[in-house]
Amino acid sequence: MNSRERLLTTLNHQEPDRIPFDLGSTQVTGIHVVAYQRLRDYLGLPRVTPTLCDVIQQLALPDDDIIEKLGVDVRGLFPLNSHNWNIVNRDVGDYWEYVDEWGITHHRPKPDGLYYSIVRSPLADPALTISDVRAYRFPNTGDPARIEGLRELAEQYRAQGRAVMIKGVLAGIFEMAQRVRGMENLLMDMASNEALAGALFDKMLELKLAFWEMALPRLRDVIDVISEADDYGTQTSQLISPRMFRQQIKPRLATLFARIKQLAPNAKLFFHSCGNVRPLLPDFIEIGVDILNPIHITATGMEPRALKRDFGDAIVFWGGGVDTQDVLPHGTPQQVKDNVRRNLDALAPGGGYVFCAVHNIQADVPPQNIVAMCEAVGEW
């Protein structure tokens, strides 16, 4: 099997010749540029200036030699967005400051900050009204310039036998509304001013639809997986109650997912949501999610064997291959291998599984642990 055949086989809940492996096809399955540089050095690969597919998170786009060396099966398409486009830094003393196309202000500490954090949200005024939301100048997410060159890149990946993933140009409906409104403000709106929160959610849905309705007619025949994301889980529970999710978020997600599937019926829908999302999994499946990521195996309720037993026939698990919070950065190579094997024993049998770590590989992960992770997948 080539990489694309391998991925499509497991997405159809059949066992491929080996487990498909992902590194860097999305902004949630990637590797920090510091860890990437160290990995290249450790593998004896030539020094390069990495391309950053996500400047905010400082994620490196894996080069072809790494893809070949590690046996990565999935390549990603990254449309132009606020994390990789028109990023102009301003020196503000202890920080680099960047104001993105949404009007969100980000800071990255000097001299060697590992990523940017949001410090100001443009719609954080406590007196914000629905009229203010409607009058705000949001980005043009339907601009075809955002996907310029991506069809040719997808065709190149396909010619190499790789599967192709595409991400959108804004965070999830819930998460993007938090970014522009401020997290505390939005959560209070959801509890005490549902109409205002709904106006923000409706705007995010509109902007998502504008992008996919522009992009998918141009790209649907060269992509295999479509990535969406929205974080609802914490380490132990959820950020909002399942009831609030079902009332305020789920109907809008259902509209989005139905339109994506109408526009690209042959592609699978990948959905990223961190933390304990077990209570929401039946809802995800009901509205059309084909693939769940990141499989936050150390969160309450996310035990791999139980997830596979209860949901493995209905959804593909993409991730959960190794604990990224503790074992991967702090364990020995042997502990990394043991962790990988336990997770693969639980998630991989019968197909319906794609390997990657639980979320992005961060800067503090030793290269020998990344290699041990990859070796364990091959040995399994």
C-alpha positions as CSV (number, residue, x, y, z in Angstrom):
1,M,0.0,0.0,0.0
2,N,1.1,3.6,-0.6
3,S,0.4,6.2,2.1
4,R,-3.0,7.3,0.7
5,E,-4.2,3.7,0.3
6,R,-3.1,3.0,3.9
7,L,-5.0,6.0,5.3
8,L,-8.2,5.3,3.3
9,T,-8.2,1.7,4.4
10,T,-8.1,2.6,8.1
11,L,-10.6,5.4,7.6
12,N,-13.0,2.7,6.4
13,H,-12.4,0.8,9.6
14,Q,-10.2,-1.9,8.0
15,E,-6.7,-2.9,9.0
16,P,-4.0,-1.5,6.6
17,D,-0.6,-3.0,6.1
18,R,0.7,-0.8,8.9
19,I,-0.6,2.0,11.1
20,P,-0.9,5.3,9.2
21,F,1.4,8.0,10.7
22,D,0.8,11.7,10.9
23,L,3.2,14.5,11.8
24,G,2.4,18.0,10.8
25,S,-0.6,17.7,8.5
26,T,-2.6,20.1,10.7
27,Q,-2.0,22.8,13.3
28,V,-2.9,20.3,16.0
29,T,-0.7,17.3,14.9
30,G,2.5,19.2,14.4
31,I,5.9,19.8,16.0
32,H,7.4,23.0,17.5
33,V,10.3,24.5,15.5
34,V,12.7,24.0,18.4
35,A,12.0,20.3,18.7
36,Y,12.0,20.0,14.9
37,Q,15.5,21.6,14.6
38,R,16.8,19.2,17.3
39,L,15.3,16.2,15.6
40,R,16.9,17.1,12.3
41,D,20.3,17.4,14.1
42,Y,19.8,14.1,15.9
43,L,18.9,12.3,12.7
44,G,22.0,13.8,10.9
45,L,19.8,15.7,8.4
46,P,21.2,19.0,6.9
47,R,20.4,22.3,8.6
48,V,17.5,24.2,7.1
49,T,15.4,27.3,7.8
50,P,12.1,25.7,8.6
51,T,8.9,27.0,7.1
52,L,6.4,27.8,9.8
53,C,3.0,26.6,9.0
54,D,1.7,28.2,12.2
55,V,3.6,31.2,13.5
56,I,1.5,31.7,16.6
57,Q,2.2,28.2,17.8
58,Q,5.7,28.2,16.1
59,L,5.0,24.9,14.3
60,A,7.4,23.8,11.6
61,L,6.1,22.4,8.3
62,P,8.0,19.0,8.0
63,D,10.4,18.9,5.1
64,D,10.3,16.1,2.5
65,D,13.4,14.4,4.0
66,I,11.7,14.1,7.4
67,I,8.6,12.9,5.8
68,E,10.5,10.1,4.1
69,K,12.8,9.3,7.0
70,L,9.9,8.9,9.5
71,G,7.4,7.4,7.1
72,V,4.7,10.1,7.4
73,D,1.6,9.3,5.4
74,V,-0.4,12.5,5.5
75,R,0.5,15.9,4.1
76,G,-1.4,19.1,5.0
77,L,-2.7,22.1,3.1
78,F,-2.5,25.4,5.1
79,P,-4.6,28.2,3.6
80,L,-3.6,31.7,4.3
81,N,-4.9,32.8,7.7
82,S,-4.0,34.9,10.8
83,H,-1.5,32.3,11.9
84,N,0.7,32.3,8.8
85,W,-0.1,35.4,6.7
86,N,0.7,39.1,6.9
87,I,2.4,38.7,10.3
88,V,4.2,42.0,11.1
89,N,5.9,42.2,14.5
90,R,6.2,45.4,16.5
91,D,8.9,45.8,19.2
92,V,7.1,46.7,22.5
93,G,10.0,46.2,24.9
94,D,9.8,42.8,26.5
95,Y,7.6,41.4,23.8
96,W,7.1,41.2,20.1
97,E,3.5,42.4,19.3
98,Y,1.4,41.3,16.4
99,V,-2.2,42.5,15.6
100,D,-3.8,40.0,13.3
101,E,-6.5,40.4,10.7
102,W,-9.2,39.9,13.3
103,G,-7.9,42.8,15.4
104,I,-6.6,40.4,18.0
105,T,-3.3,41.5,19.7
106,H,-0.7,38.8,20.4
107,H,2.5,38.9,22.4
108,R,5.6,36.7,22.2
109,P,8.2,37.2,25.0
110,K,11.7,38.2,24.1
111,P,14.3,36.9,23.4
112,D,13.2,33.3,22.7
113,G,9.5,33.0,23.6
114,L,8.1,29.7,22.4
115,Y,4.8,31.0,21.1
116,Y,2.4,33.9,21.0
117,S,-0.4,34.5,23.5
118,I,-3.5,36.7,23.1
119,V,-3.4,39.8,25.2
120,R,-6.2,41.9,23.8
121,S,-9.5,41.0,22.2
122,P,-11.2,43.5,19.9
123,L,-14.8,42.9,21.1
124,A,-14.1,42.8,24.8
125,D,-16.2,45.8,25.7
126,P,-18.6,44.7,28.4
127,A,-21.3,46.9,26.8
128,L,-21.0,45.1,23.4
129,T,-24.3,44.8,21.5
130,I,-25.5,42.7,18.7
131,S,-25.3,45.7,16.5
132,D,-21.6,46.1,17.3
133,V,-21.0,42.5,16.3
134,R,-22.8,43.0,13.0
135,A,-20.9,46.3,12.3
136,Y,-17.5,44.9,13.1
137,R,-15.1,44.5,10.1
138,F,-14.3,40.8,10.1
139,P,-11.8,39.2,7.6
140,N,-12.9,38.2,4.1
141,T,-12.6,34.4,4.6
142,G,-13.9,33.7,1.2
143,D,-11.0,35.3,-0.6
144,P,-9.7,32.8,-3.2
145,A,-6.2,34.2,-2.6
146,R,-6.2,32.1,0.6
147,I,-5.9,28.9,-1.3
148,E,-3.6,30.1,-4.1
149,G,-1.2,27.3,-5.1
150,L,-2.8,24.7,-2.8
151,R,-4.3,22.7,-5.7
152,E,-0.9,22.3,-7.3
153,L,0.6,21.3,-3.9
154,A,-2.2,18.7,-3.3
155,E,-1.6,17.2,-6.8
156,Q,2.2,17.0,-5.9
157,Y,1.4,15.2,-2.7
158,R,-1.0,12.8,-4.4
159,A,1.7,12.1,-7.0
160,Q,3.9,11.0,-4.2
161,G,1.3,8.6,-2.9
162,R,0.4,10.7,0.2
163,A,-3.0,11.4,1.6
164,V,-4.0,15.1,1.7
165,M,-5.6,17.0,4.6
166,I,-6.9,20.6,4.5
167,K,-7.6,22.9,7.4
168,G,-9.8,26.0,7.6
169,V,-8.9,29.6,8.1
170,L,-10.4,30.2,11.6
171,A,-10.6,28.4,14.9
172,G,-13.8,26.7,16.0
173,I,-17.2,28.5,16.4
174,F,-16.8,28.5,20.2
175,E,-13.1,29.1,20.3
176,M,-13.0,31.9,17.7
177,A,-15.8,33.7,19.4
178,Q,-13.7,33.5,22.6
179,R,-10.7,35.0,20.8
180,V,-12.5,38.1,19.5
181,R,-14.7,38.6,22.6
182,G,-12.4,37.3,25.4
183,M,-13.0,34.0,27.1
184,E,-14.6,35.3,30.3
185,N,-16.9,37.7,28.4
186,L,-18.1,35.0,26.1
187,L,-18.8,32.5,28.8
188,M,-20.8,35.2,30.7
189,D,-22.7,36.0,27.5
190,M,-23.6,32.4,27.0
191,A,-25.0,32.2,30.6
192,S,-26.7,35.7,30.7
193,N,-27.1,37.1,27.2
194,E,-27.6,34.1,24.9
195,A,-28.7,36.4,22.0
196,L,-25.4,38.2,22.0
197,A,-23.4,35.0,22.2
198,G,-25.6,33.6,19.4
199,A,-24.8,36.6,17.2
200,L,-21.1,35.9,17.6
201,F,-21.6,32.2,16.9
202,D,-23.7,32.9,13.8
203,K,-20.9,35.2,12.5
204,M,-18.3,32.5,13.0
205,L,-20.5,30.0,11.2
206,E,-21.0,32.5,8.3
207,L,-17.2,33.0,8.0
208,K,-16.5,29.3,8.0
209,L,-19.1,28.7,5.4
210,A,-17.7,31.5,3.2
211,F,-14.3,29.8,3.2
212,W,-15.5,26.2,2.6
213,E,-17.9,27.3,-0.1
214,M,-15.0,29.0,-1.9
215,A,-12.4,26.4,-1.3
216,L,-14.0,23.0,-1.6
217,P,-15.4,23.3,-5.2
218,R,-11.8,24.1,-6.2
219,L,-10.1,21.4,-4.2
220,R,-12.5,18.6,-3.3
221,D,-11.2,16.2,-5.9
222,V,-7.6,16.4,-4.5
223,I,-8.2,16.2,-0.8
224,D,-9.0,13.2,1.4
225,V,-9.6,14.7,4.8
226,I,-11.1,18.1,5.9
227,S,-10.1,19.4,9.3
228,E,-12.3,21.4,11.7
229,A,-11.7,22.0,15.4
230,D,-13.3,23.5,18.5
231,D,-12.2,22.8,22.1
232,Y,-14.8,21.9,24.7
233,G,-12.9,19.7,27.1
234,T,-10.7,20.3,30.1
235,Q,-8.4,17.8,31.9
236,T,-11.3,16.6,34.0
237,S,-14.6,17.8,32.6
238,Q,-15.9,20.3,30.0
239,L,-15.6,24.1,29.5
240,I,-19.3,24.3,29.1
241,S,-22.0,21.9,30.1
242,P,-23.2,19.3,27.6
243,R,-26.6,21.0,27.8
244,M,-25.2,24.4,26.9
245,F,-23.2,22.7,24.0
246,R,-26.3,21.1,22.7
247,Q,-28.4,24.3,22.9
248,Q,-25.9,26.9,21.6
249,I,-23.1,25.2,19.6
250,K,-24.3,21.8,18.3
251,P,-27.0,23.2,15.9
252,R,-24.5,25.5,14.3
253,L,-21.9,22.7,14.0
254,A,-24.5,20.5,12.4
255,T,-25.2,23.2,9.7
256,L,-21.4,23.6,9.1
257,F,-20.8,19.8,8.8
258,A,-23.7,19.2,6.6
259,R,-22.6,21.8,4.2
260,I,-19.0,20.6,4.1
261,K,-20.2,17.0,3.4
262,Q,-22.5,18.3,0.6
263,L,-19.5,20.2,-0.9
264,A,-17.0,17.4,-0.6
265,P,-18.9,14.1,-0.2
266,N,-15.9,11.9,-0.8
267,A,-13.8,13.5,2.0
268,K,-13.8,12.5,5.6
269,L,-14.4,15.0,8.4
270,F,-11.7,15.3,11.0
271,F,-12.7,17.1,14.3
272,H,-10.3,18.2,16.9
273,S,-11.5,18.8,20.5
274,C,-9.1,18.6,23.4
275,G,-9.7,17.2,26.9
276,N,-12.6,15.2,28.3
277,V,-15.2,15.2,25.5
278,R,-16.5,11.7,26.1
279,P,-20.1,13.0,27.0
280,L,-20.2,14.8,23.7
281,L,-19.0,11.9,21.5
282,P,-22.5,10.7,20.6
283,D,-23.3,14.2,19.6
284,F,-20.2,14.5,17.4
285,I,-21.1,11.2,15.7
286,E,-24.7,12.3,15.2
287,I,-23.8,15.4,13.3
288,G,-21.3,13.8,11.0
289,V,-17.8,13.7,12.6
290,D,-15.9,10.8,11.0
291,I,-12.6,11.3,12.9
292,L,-11.8,12.4,16.4
293,N,-8.6,14.0,17.5
294,P,-6.5,14.3,19.7
295,I,-7.7,11.5,22.0
296,H,-6.6,13.1,25.2
297,I,-5.7,9.8,26.9
298,T,-4.8,11.3,30.3
299,A,-8.1,13.3,30.6
300,T,-10.9,11.9,32.7
301,G,-13.2,9.7,30.7
302,M,-10.7,9.3,27.7
303,E,-9.3,5.9,28.6
304,P,-8.3,4.3,25.2
305,R,-9.7,0.8,25.6
306,A,-13.1,2.1,26.7
307,L,-13.2,4.6,23.8
308,K,-12.4,1.9,21.3
309,R,-15.0,-0.5,22.9
310,D,-17.8,2.1,23.0
311,F,-17.2,4.2,19.9
312,G,-14.6,2.4,17.7
313,D,-17.2,1.1,15.2
314,A,-18.6,4.6,14.6
315,I,-15.6,7.0,14.6
316,V,-11.9,6.9,13.7
317,F,-9.4,7.8,16.4
318,W,-6.6,10.0,15.1
319,G,-4.0,10.6,17.9
320,G,-3.7,9.4,21.4
321,G,-0.5,7.6,20.4
322,V,1.7,8.9,23.2
323,D,1.1,11.1,26.2
324,T,2.4,14.5,25.2
325,Q,2.0,16.2,28.6
326,D,4.3,13.9,30.6
327,V,5.8,10.8,29.0
328,L,7.0,12.3,25.7
329,P,8.8,15.3,27.2
330,H,9.9,13.8,30.5
331,G,10.1,10.0,30.1
332,T,13.0,7.8,28.9
333,P,12.9,6.4,25.4
334,Q,11.9,3.0,26.8
335,Q,9.0,4.6,28.7
336,V,7.9,6.4,25.5
337,K,8.0,3.0,23.7
338,D,6.0,1.3,26.4
339,N,3.4,4.1,26.4
340,V,3.0,3.9,22.6
341,R,2.6,0.2,22.7
342,R,-0.1,0.3,25.3
343,N,-2.1,2.9,23.4
344,L,-1.7,1.0,20.1
345,D,-2.8,-2.2,21.7
346,A,-6.0,-0.4,22.7
347,L,-6.7,1.8,19.7
348,A,-5.3,0.2,16.6
349,P,-6.8,-3.4,16.2
350,G,-9.4,-3.6,13.5
351,G,-8.4,-0.4,11.8
352,G,-10.0,3.0,12.4
353,Y,-6.8,4.4,13.8
354,V,-4.2,6.9,12.7
355,F,-1.1,7.5,14.9
356,C,0.1,10.8,16.2
357,A,0.9,12.2,19.6
358,V,-1.7,13.8,21.8
359,H,-1.5,17.3,20.3
360,N,1.6,19.1,19.0
361,I,5.1,18.0,20.0
362,Q,6.4,20.8,22.1
363,A,9.9,22.4,22.3
364,D,11.0,20.5,25.4
365,V,10.7,17.0,23.8
366,P,14.1,15.3,23.4
367,P,14.8,14.1,19.9
368,Q,15.6,10.6,21.1
369,N,12.1,10.4,22.5
370,I,10.6,11.4,19.1
371,V,12.7,8.7,17.5
372,A,11.6,6.1,20.1
373,M,8.0,7.0,19.5
374,C,8.4,6.4,15.7
375,E,10.3,3.2,16.3
376,A,7.6,1.9,18.6
377,V,5.0,2.4,15.9
378,G,7.1,0.5,13.4
379,E,7.8,-2.3,15.8
380,W,4.1,-2.7,16.7
